[in-house]
Amino acid sequence: MKNYSDLWLGYKKKTHNRDCKNLNKISFTGVDETDAVAVNASEELKTGLKTMLDIEPEIVFGTPGVTGTVSNGSEILDNEEYRISLSDEGIVVEAKSGTGILYGAFDILRTVAVEKDVIEAYGKGIVVRPSNPLRMLNHWDNMNGDIERGYSGESFFFADNKIVINERTRDYARLISSVGINAVVINNVNVKDAASYMITDRYYDKLAELGEIFAGYGIRLFLSLNYASTIEIGGLDSADPLDEKVIAWWRTKMAEVFDRIPTLGGFLVKADSEGRPGPFTYGRTQADGANMLADIVKEYGGIIVWRCFVYNCKQDWRDRKTDRARAGYDNFMPMDGEYHDNVILQIKNGPMDFQIREPVSPLIGGLKKTNQMLEVQIAQEYTGHQIDVCYLIPMFKEILGFKTYCSEKDDSVADIISGKTLNSRYSGIAAVTNTGNDYNWTGNYLAGANLYGFGRLAFDTELTSEQIAEEFVRMTISDDDDVVRDVMSILLPSRAIYEKYTCPLGIGWMVQPATHYGCSVDGYEYDRWGTYHRADHLGIGVDRTDKGTGYALQYNEPNASMYNSPEKCPDELVLFFHHLPYTHRLHSGKTVIQHIYDTHFEGYEEAKGLAGKWDALKGRIDDEIYENVRERFERQLINAHEWCDQVNSYFYRKSGIPDEKSRTIW
């Protein structure tokens, strides 16, 4: 008996395709029985179709080495691409590798699970190609078993400084491969204590075992690396990337690491950030540090993913020129083109830190000669801790669709991270994940929509938020049409509602500093980590124009001019870029202060509406799912009420301007 949920791999009973004879025989073309990934695909199809339709399909393996074309002439080129078509005998899944076959198998299972017609879906043949080469989850799991910014229990990878491998490990690989994830970093980017020893004999055997499990589902194992390992475990007194002794130590160490963990894909590195060591300590550049490691791991096919989260975290709040938002661009743009070809810069979606609303980082579209990955967060660090429902896929869609104007065509964020814009071999998207050892993996069942949704969107950026939400609900909660509609009506507006009752007009940050949950308007305002709203009795916002910190000018035109002007800047970001009077009129026609009042009252009322919709599902869905989410809605409403009253009271007291609608402000 498992002590955890199957989520969307629960394979509930279905009727829609029960009589479809094509499902009785499924042929895998391009692989044979020696391919471990294809064997796992076969087992998954047998399990899923038996459970959903009581069908026991015959799985036939074909001949390796197929190139494959479909009727429209499209050729299967990449190892992760697949073709699904119908033959007189059944369904044919065609690919160059077991991974392509696996994705095709999950495509079939998903089609059945959401009750789409198999003949209609595959009758003309489809070829599916992933949108992004690298689709990665970053775990912030620590080896003692806790998770930094974890909101769904403890780690299922680590306990008591040991690596844990059990039935859940394999089911985790099944779960994320089913939505197209192909890379996982298992340990926290803040590598410390026992984690520094992951690249030693103490952990090699377990990591090799874990890597093999992952590889069986098309997933590459990555590790977060302590940049100062030469000091921490190597016995040297330096981590200078140009020091020959340092380079020699890394050469010896990497030969050992890749020999003992043959499936290892590479390393994620956080350097010179929030107390982590890095090349700046030695007067070197970020490129010096990244390239030194990249050159060494290249002969093993390894990749160095280098985070761009480098900023001064000890800013004096009195300093109006130092701007955390500028830091990524300032630190990395001067070295554009200097990074070697197996280095990927991993760039947070915004210039700050996963707020409910930020502009897209100007590094994305600024860098024109460097491999780039987008980093988003599905762990709800600043978006409700997986207590408040906050479906993040609409936000991710906005980010991916943002036009950077870096070229005449293919200039969206989605274009850049796909590799299309810069013809990059190494690119993609990563998410700080929201999983833990809670029964349902993500604490709140509805937070599972972000895990599912990230994988699906990373694999196919053309999918809509609505499509993804419907798939998740049908596969995880219920396939009753009315229930699906009602749960989708909770998920789809939830991000906008959370934004309404929390931080207005792009400000962000008004949270309790210790936990990042709950309202504290001035929580960070006089803190070493920076200052974020600069509210006084006349106005609010941070001047990031050419007259302020100059951050707005880091964008390509016409974005730079748009953000630099309060008249052109979109309302939802205007206080991120401008310090404005409370009486300033937005494009909506409202004043800044009235917008603050209205959105906070509305957000709280709309949150109550979401909770009411969930209450109405009692008896119509699984009791465990219902109670899990209901209890979290209770906490969300307390949180939303406090945000509403505290924010409105704070700005009324600051401005002295009453609410036009005469509502109670404490």
Number of C-alpha atoms within 10 A of each C-alpha: 3 8 10 13 16 17 20 22 20 15 21 19 16 17 12 16 19 15 11 14 15 18 26 16 17 22 23 27 25 22 27 18 16 10 16 19 23 27 21 19 26 23 13 19 24 18 18 25 24 15 16 20 21 15 20 16 20 15 20 15 20 17 11 17 13 15 14 18 14 16 10 10 8 12 15 22 14 15 14 23 21 30 26 26 19 21 14 7 13 17 25 25 27 28 31 23 24 31 29 28 32 30 27 26 26 21 18 22 23 22 17 24 28 19 17 14 14 19 17 9 15 18 14 13 19 18 21 17 18 21 21 23 22 23 27 28 27 25 26 25 29 26 26 17 21 18 23 17 18 23 22 23 19 21 26 23 23 20 16 12 15 17 19 18 16 10 8 17 16 15 16 16 21 24 19 21 22 25 24 28 27 25 24 24 24 21 24 22 25 22 25 16 13 14 24 19 18 22 22 15 12 12 17 19 14 17 24 20 14 23 21 20 23 24 20 23 28 26 26 22 26 26 24 25 25 28 25 22 22 20 14 17 13 15 10 14 12 17 23 23 26 14 11 10 16 21 18 11 15 20 17 11 17 18 14 16 19 21 14 18 21 15 24 26 22 26 22 24 26 25 27 20 17 15 11 17 16 24 21 16 13 13 11 14 18 23 20 20 22 26 21 20 24 24 18 20 23 16 11 17 14 22 23 28 25 23 23 25 20 20 20 17 14 11 18 15 17 11 10 16 11 16 22 21 21 22 18 22 21 15 16 18 16 11 16 15 14 13 21 18 19 24 25 26 29 26 24 25 26 22 23 21 19 21 21 25 22 20 20 22 24 26 27 26 24 19 21 17 15 23 27 28 31 25 23 25 25 29 27 28 22 22 26 21 24 27 24 26 29 28 30 27 26 20 16 20 18 12 21 21 16 16 21 24 18 20 14 7 10 17 20 21 26 25 23 28 27 27 21 16 20 21 13 19 15 22 28 27 29 27 22 21 25 29 27 23 18 18 17 22 24 24 24 25 24 26 29 24 28 26 28 23 27 30 26 25 25 27 24 17 20 14 14 15 20 15 12 20 24 20 23 26 25 22 21 23 22 18 22 12 10 12 19 18 15 16 21 21 16 21 24 18 18 22 21 18 22 24 22 27 30 30 24 26 21 23 24 23 27 24 20 16 16 7 11 19 20 21 24 18 22 19 17 19 18 15 17 13 18 21 22 26 24 17 21 13 14 13 20 24 23 22 25 24 20 14 9 18 19 17 25 26 19 17 24 17 13 11 18 19 17 16 25 24 16 21 13 13 21 17 18 17 19 26 26 27 27 22 21 19 18 24 15 15 17 17 14 9 10 14 16 23 24 21 20 24 27 19 21 28 20 15 23 25 17 22 25 18 13 21 20 14 15 20 15 12 17 14 9 12 14 12 11 10 16 19 14 15 21 19 13 18 23 14 12 23 19 12 20 28 19 18 26 26 19 19 24 25 16 16 23 19 14 16 19 12 14 16 17 10 9 7 11 10 17 11
